[in-house]
Amino acid sequence: METHDPADPSTPARRPARLNDLTNALDRNAAAVMVRFWSGLSPISLALAYTDWALNLAASPGSRVRLARQAWQQGWEWFDDAAQALVRQSAATLLGRHGGPMHTLATSPLAAALAEDTRFAAPAWLQWPWFGLAGATKAWEAWWQDASSVRGMQSHSREQMGFYGRQLLDAGAPSNWLWTNPEALRAAWDTGGQSLLKGLGHMLDDLADGQGIGTDPAAMPELGPGASLATTPGQVVLRNELIELIQYAPATPEVRAEPVLIIPSCIMKYYILDLSPHNSLVRWLVGRGHTVYIVSWRNPDEGDALLGMDDYVREGVLAPLDHVHCASGEPVHLMGYCLGGTFAAIAAAALGGGDATACGPNGHDQEPAGPLASLTLLAAETDFTEPGEMGVLIDEAQVRQIEEVMAARGFLTGRQMAGSFQFIRSRELIWSGHTHRWLLGEEELSSDLMLWNADVTRLPAVMHSQYLGSCYLRNDLAEGRYLFHGQPISLRDIHLPVFGVGTLKDHVAPWRSCYKMHRLVSGEVTFALTSGGHNAGIVSEPGHGGRRYRLLTTRPGQPWRSPDEWQESAPCHEGSWWTAWDEWLRAHSSGRRVPARMPPEDAALGPAPGCNVRVRYGD
């Protein structure tokens, strides 16, 4: 009787497994090719959106007639405005006057739209023929806004078609090209071509850097963490496989009894909240008499591919919370920023529902809700049904492609993640920068926020896949289906007072999405809506000009207000939301003062900013 060694790959029992391995490898290679060819986008997702749009448009003759009529009307208005601009400019030239037709076009809707667009704000764009080129761009944008939304389309397809159409129109805008940009041509004339030579040098540098996302902090160590950034004195007091926990040295003889623990997003380096001394939230809190701790995430490598969401919540939130609570003997004000806020909400829900525990001051297990005094969520989503423009890049086909790419390396690179954010805001983050650097030859003035933004981090494959699937695709956290260590948790188990912050111009976590925490938690919610975007709206130190915020508290049992109703009801305050949060922390604390807590020094752990923040990769 013939026998086969099961370990022999040539045996029949092993052949299906080998075939599966080969086909999976083939799928991964195909996904890698598609990622390079389509710049990270899924052609399947794009094809589905286009097919949805095309079929519904083909089945809607009335919509085709309406769009054709709009195109004719907007085209005629553009021609009329452009012709008027030419006639009046010619008349002004004949009469010996100088200046554009600005005063003659104020009543034109097209001219009004042009004046509000920063790309065409320079007076030169009101001259012929530049006014006609810029006006054509605005007319196309207005028409596509209607044309991309056809009755019967899936909402995701509608958002995709609108978004990708705007991306193409932004790429083709006359401000992006030398021969159609009057500012670039004037600069070249005034400098004898020197601006073009400087711009060419900038372009070659950027291309050599692989279309880098900004100034590399590694290239200027004198400006990096521990030098000019992240300089608030402190010590690393805990290190595990995922994080370092930093405790900051007190700046006052006494401190408030309840410490503050900050969980930044693992998508970013922690020092977004400890930038320069003048705009460091950490330094400001320490100066206000708080004992402040912050988590510094480790930048993962290939060996961390299997780390999941449970690991990040357990090691990145519950472990440092356990340390802070045991060291201080007091309940802790827990604050999370962006994805760190989602992690903090998961941890608070698990503690509130009894699915996680923390030690008491004596080291023994205590009541689950004991370690927390409050929860603060900065630009953090807990309901992902309306993620804004981020949602355009997230669907089943797109996530599958991302997973195939991550499976080959074990992580999502920092440049891939940063590229997604750039793509969403390409007009401001890509084309505007290229116009100033490449066409005008202007030097890019590095700021602390720009240096931080270029200091990118990776995300482990399993964690990122779980995050996209459970939060963005299925919305498990808001629906009560999210599993933490195999047990379902509910945000309704959060009975703590909650302070939430949204920012008006946030494209990563839109404030209306963050506002949905009002429907999910059981405790009192104080919500602040501040000016600025996802980063600049949070890093909003007192004294920063032009800052304002709205603030309103909603107590359990009060009637529901929609986001728009809330915005109308909430009083507006000038200045920084930091001061309002500090007052809120004081109101939700015991009011006791204790002697200042000096962080223990351990040579094996070292001083702030620690080791994790210094780890960078070239991808």
Protein Blocks (a to p, Z undefined) as FASTA:
>chain_A
ZZddfklmkbmklmmmmmmmmmmmmmmmmmmmmmmmnnopafklmmmmmmmmmmmmmmmm
klmmmmmmmmmmmmmmmmmmmmmmmmmmmmmmmnopacdfklmmmmpmklmmmmmpmklm
pfklmpcfklmmmmmmmmmmmmmmmmmpcghiafklmmmmmmmmmmmmmmmpmklpfklm
mklmmmmmmnnommmmmmmmmmmmmmmnoopabdcfklmmmlmghilgokbgcddfbdcf
kbccdddddfbfbdcfbdcdddddfkbcfklmmmcfklgfklmmmmnopacddddddddd
fklmmpcfklmmmmmmmmmmmmmmmmnopacddddehjlmmmmmmmmmmmmnopaccddf
kopacdfklmpmbdcdehiafbfkbgojmlmmgcfklmmmmmmmmmmnopacfklmmmmm
mmmmmmmmmmmmmmmmmmnopacdddfklmmmmmccdddfklmmmmmmmmmmnommmnop
acgehiacdfklpmbdcdddddfklcklgfklmmmmmmmmmbdcdddddeddfklmmmcc
ehiahiacddddddehiacddfklmmmmpccdedjfklmmmmmmmmmcghiacddddddd
dfknopaebjmlmpccfZZ
